[in-house]
């Protein structure tokens, strides 16, 4: 790329330094000579013969330089400088005079005069003074254009830009950062950025990178989670460097990030599909052999039961074998169901109706426990088009996990609200012991479980069901002790965003 093209893209002038000049002089010969000198250098020259002529005219913002005779028939320049500055807000001023005195000179410079020349003025002197001002104007204009260009980059770039001071407080975030995360600069000023915007499990490593950057070490390709205001975590790949003051001292850290959440999600989905295919192949063969074996066991158990009295020890052992066979059959069915394709029977429902039905059943089966469900509902009801039975399975898994993990009193909170015009966001949390970093990483992995019994497929199935609905579930940073999940689903196509005020009502069940 040639230099001129690069300069044009950056908004840097490549033209000769040319000014629009207003020349105010009442002597015809001096006026004509000055015009000739300035026009030879390519400047655009306008003329006036009195201060009144200038002051009576409209504002002239395009005038970049005014060359003024100090003494004209209608007054002295220092008496009119303030008014002239108002008429020509972008102009520099040169005063030319044959009647210099210290008092007038000082008064002129106090009003911001750039140069003060004595008559007779040598052509080279005026040309050099004008050239110096022209160069300054050009550099100032280039700087302003570059600043506008930089601001446009900051505001239109689809990257995350964060500037932290030496204390780790945000002093600047760009528009894209605020739009995606929900964090405005006012939310983060005088707050520790890492504590607010980085998941707890990653804060120590991110803080170490920040300290290394303060020592002058740049870094790139560092990926960590970014907490949004709603509690979601986005995966960002960061490049960090330092910003220095005029003396070369580090005054802040610049972090520029690219959102790789979609890439990470795609990689994880591909890995899940690969595991699912492997599980499906294994289950296909296992199911056939196991089903035959379980049928033989059950048939033999039934024959033994016919010959054994109900209250004998031997009968209890046989019943135990039957229960074990049933548990094995249920586990096999759960694995088979996990590997099987999910076919949805969608219908329009209000999301809260689905979880209320599940909770109503569980509340009866756990009537001996102190359990309570609190709901905060958006006034639109959060209409969704889903497979009701599949979604009931999602809530059943979540509720049963909370009931198993939490000691009484069990308190579960669900907040359901609109997430933009197209989505519904469900915020689920309980008051249990929460999830360890390892559990957060592995929670949706097939066969991962912390329970004594179970296949470890419950949360994997939850994820598969939501994936089939083009939805999403993620572990979120809790606001208080306990586990927290964010679930996103698409709103029903017929739902109108304008009907939703965003107001919420809290209920207890």
C-alpha positions as a printed NumPy array, in Angstrom:
array([[  0.   ,   0.   ,   0.   ],
       [  1.441,   3.356,  -1.015],
       [  2.025,   6.072,   1.561],
       [ -0.656,   8.394,   0.15 ],
       [ -3.33 ,   5.695,   0.282],
       [ -2.392,   4.807,   3.85 ],
       [ -2.5  ,   8.465,   4.858],
       [ -5.914,   8.908,   3.273],
       [ -7.271,   5.888,   5.183],
       [ -5.935,   7.264,   8.437],
       [ -7.222,  10.748,   7.651],
       [ -3.751,  12.295,   7.411],
       [ -3.34 ,  15.21 ,   4.981],
       [ -0.851,  14.788,   2.126],
       [ -1.561,  18.209,   0.568],
       [  0.62 ,  21.288,   0.75 ],
       [ -0.115,  23.424,   3.82 ],
       [ -2.697,  25.884,   2.464],
       [ -4.757,  28.242,   4.612],
       [ -7.845,  30.375,   4.203],
       [ -6.635,  33.796,   5.362],
       [ -8.449,  37.024,   6.182],
       [ -6.271,  40.11 ,   5.644],
       [ -7.457,  43.311,   7.37 ],
       [ -5.481,  46.373,   6.169],
       [ -6.542,  49.913,   5.273],
       [ -3.425,  50.849,   3.251],
       [ -4.035,  49.847,  -0.409],
       [ -0.35 ,  49.285,  -1.263],
       [  0.349,  47.179,   1.833],
       [ -2.85 ,  45.241,   1.18 ],
       [ -1.931,  44.508,  -2.451],
       [  1.643,  43.463,  -1.582],
       [  0.488,  41.144,   1.186],
       [ -2.132,  39.514,  -1.032],
       [  0.494,  38.849,  -3.723],
       [  2.895,  37.273,  -1.217],
       [  0.258,  34.972,   0.289],
       [ -1.342,  33.913,  -2.977],
       [  2.07 ,  32.985,  -4.415],
       [  2.239,  30.314,  -1.696],
       [ -1.211,  29.039,  -2.67 ],
       [ -3.212,  30.462,   0.202],
       [ -6.805,  31.608,  -0.251],
       [ -6.99 ,  35.28 ,   0.756],
       [ -9.989,  37.405,   1.683],
       [ -9.646,  41.11 ,   2.438],
       [-11.283,  43.742,   4.63 ],
       [-10.354,  47.372,   5.213],
       [-11.793,  47.963,   8.678],
       [-12.765,  46.108,  11.848],
       [-16.392,  47.098,  11.29 ],
       [-16.379,  45.33 ,   7.928],
       [-15.373,  42.101,   9.66 ],
       [-17.673,  42.486,  12.635],
       [-20.688,  43.253,  10.46 ],
       [-20.182,  40.055,   8.467],
       [-21.507,  36.61 ,   9.422],
       [-19.451,  34.182,  11.451],
       [-16.654,  32.776,   9.296],
       [-15.635,  29.401,  10.775],
       [-13.548,  28.554,   7.702],
       [-11.031,  31.343,   8.358],
       [ -7.868,  29.709,   9.683],
       [ -5.65 ,  32.777,   9.97 ],
       [ -6.391,  36.488,  10.345],
       [ -3.615,  39.016,   9.645],
       [ -4.63 ,  42.322,  11.225],
       [ -3.245,  45.834,  11.052],
       [ -3.084,  46.93 ,  14.667],
       [ -4.343,  50.449,  14.07 ],
       [ -7.243,  51.113,  11.701],
       [ -9.501,  54.165,  11.304],
       [-12.201,  52.549,  13.475],
       [ -9.998,  51.5  ,  16.394],
       [ -7.1  ,  49.431,  17.656],
       [ -6.963,  45.679,  17.347],
       [ -6.714,  44.904,  21.069],
       [-10.113,  46.53 ,  21.549],
       [-11.722,  44.169,  19.028],
       [ -9.843,  40.864,  19.505],
       [-12.532,  39.236,  21.648],
       [-15.261,  40.029,  19.099],
       [-13.05 ,  38.956,  16.204],
       [-12.381,  35.626,  17.921],
       [-16.136,  35.05 ,  18.173],
       [-16.542,  35.77 ,  14.439],
       [-13.65 ,  33.462,  13.494],
       [-13.612,  30.663,  16.105],
       [-11.042,  28.545,  14.282],
       [ -8.565,  31.304,  13.444],
       [ -5.056,  32.14 ,  14.599],
       [ -4.127,  35.857,  14.689],
       [ -1.061,  37.768,  13.455],
       [ -0.839,  41.493,  14.21 ],
       [  1.154,  43.779,  11.924],
       [  1.937,  47.317,  13.128],
       [  4.207,  50.264,  12.655],
       [  3.309,  51.644,  16.095],
       [  4.412,  49.015,  18.584],
       [  4.403,  49.605,  22.31 ],
       [  4.919,  47.222,  25.206],
       [  1.445,  47.657,  26.66 ],
       [ -0.312,  46.928,  23.357],
       [  1.933,  43.954,  22.642],
       [  1.263,  42.372,  26.041],
       [ -2.485,  42.969,  25.707],
       [ -2.508,  41.288,  22.295],
       [ -0.662,  38.188,  23.477],
       [ -3.028,  37.921,  26.442],
       [ -5.851,  37.621,  23.906],
       [ -4.097,  34.675,  22.242],
       [ -2.322,  36.382,  19.353],
       [  0.095,  33.974,  17.669],
       [  2.596,  36.458,  16.213],
       [  3.346,  40.186,  16.341],
       [  5.217,  41.689,  13.367],
       [  6.627,  45.191,  12.833],
       [  6.277,  47.137,   9.597],
       [  7.806,  47.193,   7.123],
       [  7.388,  43.412,   7.021],
       [  9.882,  41.509,   4.893],
       [  8.129,  38.995,   2.611],
       [ 10.188,  36.074,   3.955],
       [  9.258,  36.951,   7.534],
       [  5.523,  36.889,   6.86 ],
       [  5.847,  33.759,   4.738],
       [  7.753,  31.929,   7.489],
       [  5.236,  32.964,  10.135],
       [  2.306,  31.878,   7.975],
       [  4.063,  28.612,   7.057],
       [  4.64 ,  27.828,  10.736],
       [  0.963,  28.423,  11.522],
       [ -0.099,  26.379,   8.48 ],
       [  2.052,  23.458,   9.599],
       [  0.597,  23.676,  13.097],
       [ -2.933,  23.772,  11.674],
       [ -2.253,  20.8  ,   9.471],
       [ -0.788,  18.774,  12.368],
       [ -3.732,  19.736,  14.558],
       [ -6.21 ,  18.703,  11.85 ],
       [ -4.356,  15.422,  11.288],
       [ -4.426,  14.727,  15.014],
       [ -8.157,  15.406,  15.17 ],
       [ -8.808,  13.165,  12.16 ],
       [ -6.713,  10.384,  13.675],
       [ -8.559,  10.8  ,  16.966],
       [-11.904,  10.532,  15.174],
       [-10.631,   7.494,  13.281],
       [ -9.485,   5.877,  16.54 ],
       [-12.821,   6.648,  18.195],
       [-14.685,   5.119,  15.252],
       [-12.556,   1.99 ,  15.542],
       [-13.276,   1.771,  19.249],
       [-17.001,   2.231,  18.826],
       [-17.595,   0.12 ,  15.701],
       [-15.119,  -2.713,  16.234],
       [-16.723,  -6.025,  17.201],
       [-13.94 ,  -6.69 ,  19.661],
       [-13.91 ,  -6.214,  23.401],
       [-11.736,  -3.279,  24.465],
       [-11.014,  -2.639,  28.133],
       [ -8.545,  -0.197,  29.688],
       [ -7.604,  -0.786,  33.34 ],
       [ -5.681,   1.57 ,  35.575],
       [ -2.859,   0.404,  37.828],
       [ -5.372,  -0.617,  40.515],
       [ -7.231,  -2.884,  38.103],
       [-10.229,  -0.551,  37.814],
       [-11.855,  -0.049,  34.411],
       [-11.343,   3.442,  33.002],
       [-12.68 ,   2.675,  29.524],
       [-14.8  ,   0.013,  27.83 ],
       [-15.962,   0.224,  24.242],
       [-19.516,   0.112,  22.929],
       [-19.353,  -3.54 ,  21.853],
       [-18.224,  -4.601,  25.344],
       [-21.207,  -2.834,  26.927],
       [-23.718,  -4.118,  24.357],
       [-22.751,  -7.77 ,  24.803],
       [-21.987,  -7.906,  28.534],
       [-24.522,  -5.388,  29.799],
       [-21.792,  -3.683,  31.847],
       [-21.618,   0.092,  31.448],
       [-18.496,   1.989,  32.44 ],
       [-20.386,   3.547,  35.355],
       [-20.97 ,   0.026,  36.732],
       [-17.233,  -0.703,  36.813],
       [-15.576,   2.6  ,  37.753],
       [-13.871,   2.354,  41.171],
       [-14.57 ,  -1.399,  41.173],
       [-12.117,  -4.257,  40.806],
       [-12.67 ,  -5.367,  37.21 ],
       [-11.443,  -8.921,  37.802],
       [-13.787,  -9.436,  40.772],
       [-16.748,  -8.154,  38.759],
       [-16.144,  -9.583,  35.297],
       [-14.09 , -12.772,  35.667],
       [-15.514, -16.087,  36.975],
       [-14.265, -16.909,  40.453],
       [-12.409, -20.024,  39.329],
       [-10.266, -17.974,  36.912],
       [ -9.622, -14.827,  38.94 ],
       [ -6.291, -15.889,  40.387],
       [ -4.763, -16.716,  36.993],
       [ -6.155, -13.534,  35.374],
       [ -4.821, -11.409,  38.23 ],
       [ -1.382, -12.957,  37.743],
       [ -1.472, -12.045,  34.028],
       [ -2.494,  -8.486,  34.959],
       [  0.461,  -8.163,  37.34 ],
       [  2.85 ,  -9.48 ,  34.678],
       [  1.467,  -6.951,  32.194],
       [  2.092,  -4.13 ,  34.685],
       [  5.748,  -5.188,  34.624],
       [  5.788,  -4.552,  30.876],
       [  5.205,  -8.09 ,  29.621],
       [  2.725,  -8.299,  26.742],
       [  0.537, -11.357,  26.262],
       [ -1.703, -12.68 ,  23.509],
       [ -3.998, -15.631,  22.945],
       [ -4.992, -15.811,  26.617],
       [ -8.513, -17.208,  26.934],
       [-10.7  , -16.735,  29.976],
       [-14.34 , -16.351,  30.832],
       [-16.052, -12.958,  30.867],
       [-18.999, -12.627,  33.231],
       [-21.898, -10.695,  31.779],
       [-24.19 ,  -8.646,  33.969],
       [-26.849, -11.359,  33.709],
       [-24.415, -13.99 ,  35.004],
       [-23.579, -15.712,  31.727],
       [-19.992, -16.526,  30.876],
       [-18.571, -15.744,  27.443],
       [-15.208, -17.072,  26.334],
       [-12.842, -14.311,  25.191],
       [ -9.313, -14.563,  23.761],
       [ -7.348, -11.552,  25.014],
       [ -4.232,  -9.672,  23.998],
       [ -2.821,  -7.405,  26.712],
       [ -0.336,  -4.544,  26.511],
       [  0.495,  -1.357,  28.399],
       [ -0.225,   2.299,  27.734],
       [  2.462,   4.779,  28.775],
       [  2.484,   8.479,  29.548],
       [  4.708,  11.114,  27.921],
       [  7.591,  10.119,  30.214],
       [  7.4  ,   6.43 ,  29.318],
       [  5.816,   5.349,  32.597],
       [  3.114,   2.675,  32.502],
       [ -0.217,   4.283,  33.361],
       [ -2.758,   1.652,  32.288],
       [ -3.293,  -1.78 ,  30.733],
       [ -5.047,  -2.189,  27.378],
       [ -6.887,  -5.478,  26.824],
       [ -8.352,  -6.3  ,  23.407],
       [-10.447,  -9.44 ,  23.162],
       [-12.134, -11.56 ,  20.506],
       [-15.264, -13.515,  21.39 ],
       [-14.618, -17.222,  20.794],
       [-17.725, -18.47 ,  22.598],
       [-19.312, -19.769,  19.395],
       [-16.11 , -21.608,  18.456],
       [-15.804, -23.206,  21.896],
       [-19.484, -24.182,  21.835],
       [-19.075, -25.735,  18.388],
       [-16.022, -27.701,  19.533],
       [-17.853, -28.944,  22.617],
       [-20.911, -29.863,  20.536],
       [-18.721, -31.805,  18.1  ],
       [-17.076, -33.618,  21.006],
       [-20.503, -34.438,  22.475],
       [-21.712, -35.756,  19.126],
       [-18.604, -37.921,  18.848],
       [-19.125, -39.325,  22.354],
       [-22.807, -39.82 ,  21.617],
       [-22.052, -41.808,  18.474],
       [-19.611, -44.012,  20.379],
       [-22.111, -44.548,  23.202],
       [-24.859, -45.328,  20.689],
       [-22.784, -48.019,  18.99 ],
       [-21.876, -49.57 ,  22.324],
       [-25.423, -49.453,  23.665],
       [-26.862, -51.057,  20.528],
       [-24.888, -54.252,  21.121],
       [-25.082, -54.074,  24.896],
       [-28.839, -53.587,  24.959],
       [-29.538, -56.722,  22.931],
       [-27.358, -58.998,  25.056],
       [-28.358, -57.406,  28.368],
       [-32.07 , -57.46 ,  27.628],
       [-31.924, -61.213,  27.002],
       [-29.926, -61.771,  30.186],
       [-32.282, -59.625,  32.279],
       [-35.289, -61.472,  30.893],
       [-33.723, -64.811,  31.949],
       [-32.973, -63.4  ,  35.415],
       [-36.521, -62.105,  35.848],
       [-38.019, -65.384,  34.649],
       [-35.857, -67.377,  37.08 ],
       [-36.738, -65.006,  39.936],
       [-40.457, -65.478,  39.298],
       [-40.041, -69.263,  39.364],
       [-38.124, -69.086,  42.651],
       [-40.78 , -66.83 ,  44.192],
       [-43.412, -69.507,  43.509],
       [-41.484, -71.998,  45.663],
       [-40.438, -69.647,  48.514],
       [-42.659, -68.378,  51.348],
       [-42.857, -64.543,  51.501],
       [-41.35 , -64.111,  54.992],
       [-38.193, -66.203,  54.645],
       [-34.62 , -64.917,  54.375],
       [-34.19 , -66.727,  51.082],
       [-37.265, -64.954,  49.651],
       [-35.766, -61.59 ,  50.676],
       [-32.556, -62.439,  48.831],
       [-34.523, -63.37 ,  45.723],
       [-36.473, -60.096,  45.957],
       [-33.138, -58.268,  46.251],
       [-31.988, -59.934,  43.029],
       [-35.202, -58.77 ,  41.34 ],
       [-34.674, -55.195,  42.507],
       [-31.08 , -55.249,  41.29 ],
       [-32.241, -56.524,  37.898],
       [-34.817, -53.714,  37.731],
       [-32.161, -51.117,  38.613],
       [-29.87 , -52.515,  35.949],
       [-32.71 , -52.416,  33.437],
       [-33.53 , -48.815,  34.344],
       [-29.884, -47.798,  34.026],
       [-29.669, -49.516,  30.655],
       [-32.85 , -47.76 ,  29.528],
       [-31.457, -44.399,  30.663],
       [-28.273, -44.948,  28.669],
       [-30.301, -46.078,  25.659],
       [-32.523, -43.001,  25.951],
       [-29.477, -40.749,  26.181],
       [-28.009, -42.155,  22.979],
       [-31.302, -42.193,  21.07 ],
       [-32.241, -39.295,  18.754],
       [-34.493, -36.689,  20.36 ],
       [-37.698, -36.071,  18.423],
       [-39.7  , -33.133,  19.681],
       [-43.476, -32.739,  19.801],
       [-43.655, -28.968,  20.173],
       [-46.619, -27.063,  21.57 ],
       [-47.151, -23.521,  22.805],
       [-46.892, -23.288,  26.6  ],
       [-46.159, -20.744,  29.284],
       [-42.821, -21.755,  30.724],
       [-43.911, -21.42 ,  34.351],
       [-46.783, -23.882,  33.778],
       [-44.222, -26.571,  32.929],
       [-42.066, -26.264,  36.028],
       [-45.107, -25.776,  38.304],
       [-46.501, -29.126,  37.213],
       [-43.212, -30.857,  38.026],
       [-42.827, -29.031,  41.347],
       [-46.391, -29.876,  42.366],
       [-45.624, -33.584,  42.033],
       [-42.271, -33.381,  43.83 ],
       [-43.743, -31.294,  46.661],
       [-46.17 , -34.149,  47.382],
       [-43.468, -36.819,  47.334],
       [-41.288, -34.684,  49.647],
       [-44.097, -33.546,  51.938],
       [-42.006, -34.396,  55.009],
       [-39.333, -31.838,  54.074],
       [-39.132, -28.045,  54.409],
       [-38.985, -27.011,  50.738],
       [-40.08 , -23.85 ,  48.953],
       [-39.97 , -22.61 ,  45.371],
       [-39.89 , -18.841,  44.744],
       [-40.788, -17.576,  41.284],
       [-40.131, -14.192,  39.706],
       [-42.08 , -13.984,  36.472],
       [-42.019, -11.571,  33.565],
       [-45.488, -10.156,  32.958],
       [-45.606, -11.568,  29.423],
       [-45.621, -15.117,  30.813],
       [-42.585, -16.105,  28.704],
       [-44.401, -18.077,  25.971],
       [-42.309, -20.829,  24.37 ],
       [-42.937, -23.554,  21.823],
       [-41.422, -26.709,  23.303],
       [-41.914, -30.402,  23.865],
       [-43.725, -30.247,  27.212],
       [-42.737, -33.752,  28.362],
       [-39.081, -33.219,  27.478],
       [-38.993, -29.876,  29.254],
       [-40.644, -31.427,  32.31 ],
       [-37.721, -33.849,  32.324],
       [-35.334, -30.867,  32.39 ],
       [-37.017, -29.337,  35.438],
       [-37.375, -32.706,  37.152],
       [-33.623, -33.253,  36.923],
       [-32.858, -29.755,  38.226],
       [-35.328, -29.98 ,  41.113],
       [-34.272, -33.494,  42.131],
       [-30.598, -32.514,  42.101],
       [-31.332, -29.528,  44.348],
       [-33.461, -31.602,  46.725],
       [-30.69 , -34.19 ,  46.952],
       [-27.909, -31.639,  47.495],
       [-29.614, -29.181,  49.873],
       [-30.291, -29.618,  53.561],
       [-33.583, -28.347,  54.935],
       [-34.84 , -25.714,  54.616],
       [-34.511, -26.028,  50.825],
       [-35.044, -22.78 ,  48.973],
       [-35.114, -22.773,  45.168],
       [-35.5  , -19.569,  43.166],
       [-36.495, -19.256,  39.517],
       [-36.504, -15.944,  37.684],
       [-37.976, -16.013,  34.19 ],
       [-37.641, -12.923,  32.021],
       [-37.403, -11.833,  28.41 ],
       [-33.871, -11.736,  27.058],
       [-34.201,  -9.362,  24.142],
       [-36.929,  -9.636,  21.546],
       [-36.389, -13.293,  20.655],
       [-35.311, -15.201,  23.777],
       [-36.419, -16.162,  27.254],
       [-33.834, -16.4  ,  30.038],
       [-34.468, -18.573,  33.067],
       [-32.253, -17.983,  36.117],
       [-32.312, -21.021,  38.454],
       [-30.547, -21.165,  41.823],
       [-30.757, -23.08 ,  45.102],
       [-29.281, -22.678,  48.584],
       [-27.194, -25.829,  48.613],
       [-23.419, -26.268,  48.897],
       [-22.876, -25.152,  45.317],
       [-20.546, -26.67 ,  42.754],
       [-16.8  , -27.099,  43.006],
       [-14.649, -25.945,  40.073],
       [-14.276, -29.583,  38.982],
       [-18.027, -30.141,  39.131],
       [-18.616, -26.991,  37.078],
       [-16.234, -28.257,  34.388],
       [-17.589, -31.799,  34.258],
       [-21.25 , -31.332,  35.158],
       [-22.542, -31.963,  31.635],
       [-20.081, -34.768,  30.834],
       [-21.8  , -38.135,  30.324],
       [-21.531, -40.48 ,  33.336],
       [-20.119, -37.803,  35.664],
       [-21.873, -37.993,  39.027],
       [-21.26 , -37.188,  42.678],
       [-24.099, -39.445,  43.841],
       [-23.677, -42.944,  45.231],
       [-26.368, -44.159,  42.852],
       [-27.15 , -43.011,  39.346],
       [-25.676, -43.139,  35.872],
       [-24.422, -39.551,  35.781],
       [-26.492, -38.86 ,  32.679],
       [-29.121, -36.56 ,  34.189],
       [-27.499, -33.209,  33.384],
       [-26.166, -34.531,  30.072],
       [-29.727, -35.384,  29.086],
       [-30.852, -31.919,  30.218],
       [-28.247, -30.381,  27.94 ],
       [-29.253, -32.598,  25.016],
       [-32.935, -31.704,  25.414],
       [-32.176, -27.982,  25.47 ],
       [-29.797, -28.338,  22.515],
       [-32.615, -30.009,  20.582],
       [-34.758, -26.936,  21.332],
       [-31.934, -24.679,  20.072],
       [-31.583, -23.553,  23.664],
       [-28.717, -23.474,  26.101],
       [-27.873, -24.206,  29.729],
       [-24.79 , -22.968,  31.552],
       [-23.448, -22.957,  35.061],
       [-23.483, -19.334,  36.252],
       [-21.648, -17.448,  38.955],
       [-23.938, -17.582,  42.033],
       [-25.005, -14.407,  43.811],
       [-25.089, -16.311,  47.113],
       [-24.11 , -19.841,  48.275],
       [-25.665, -22.516,  46.122],
       [-25.767, -23.741,  42.537],
       [-26.939, -21.442,  39.753],
       [-27.888, -22.181,  36.156],
       [-28.923, -19.962,  33.259],
       [-31.248, -21.499,  30.675],
       [-32.031, -19.78 ,  27.39 ],
       [-34.9  , -20.722,  25.091],
       [-36.329, -19.124,  21.986],
       [-39.544, -17.21 ,  22.518],
       [-42.629, -18.319,  20.608],
       [-42.692, -16.759,  17.118],
       [-46.056, -15.137,  17.735],
       [-44.977, -13.424,  20.964],
       [-44.709,  -9.657,  20.545],
       [-41.921,  -7.988,  22.475],
       [-43.903,  -4.731,  22.749],
       [-46.437,  -6.517,  24.94 ],
       [-43.769,  -7.138,  27.564],
       [-42.994,  -4.331,  29.983],
       [-40.154,  -6.285,  31.579],
       [-41.824,  -5.971,  34.992],
       [-41.623,  -9.046,  37.212],
       [-43.795, -10.494,  39.972],
       [-42.431, -12.73 ,  42.747],
       [-44.493, -15.714,  43.914],
       [-43.866, -18.524,  46.411],
       [-44.874, -22.141,  46.109]])
